[in-house]
Amino acid sequence: VNTQGLNLLLVYPSHELLTEIQNRFLATVETDVNLYLYNCIDEEMEIDWLLDVAKFCDTIVLDIDNMRYPERDLTAFFLANPRTYWLTNAVDSVYNKLNKNRILNLETIAEIGGTLV
C-alpha cells in the first residue's frame, strides 16, 4: 500500500535500529510513513523487489554490517543515492567517500527525521 506519506526503506536493520526508528523517529514524525523492510533470511532473495522499492522511496537506511550477499554487492549502488543513510561499525570506510549520510550512532535517527519531513 503506497499512500502520500513518507516512503522509508530499511535494509537488514538490526533489532536496535528498528527499536530506535520506532522510538525516536516514528513516534515523533507528524506525517504518515510507509515503512518497507528488507530482511531476507531464506535462500530466495528478492533483489528485484528491493530495487523496485528503492526507486520510489524517499529515504533508504542500510545497516551494512548486517547485509548479506548478494545484497551487500549493491552497497555502492545504494550509497550513490543521496537519499540513503547508512550504518557500519567499520572505522575507516571507503563508503565515506561515496556518501556523507553516515549514521554514527542510533541517537542521530531522530535527526534524520528532521531532514526528511
Secondary structure, 3 states (H helix, E strand, C coil): CCCCCEEEEEECCCHHHHHHHHHHHHCCCCCCEEEEEECCCCCCCCHHHHHHHHHHCCEEEEEHHHCCCCHHHHHHHHHCCCCEEEECCCCCCCHHHHCCCECCCHHHHHHHHHHHC
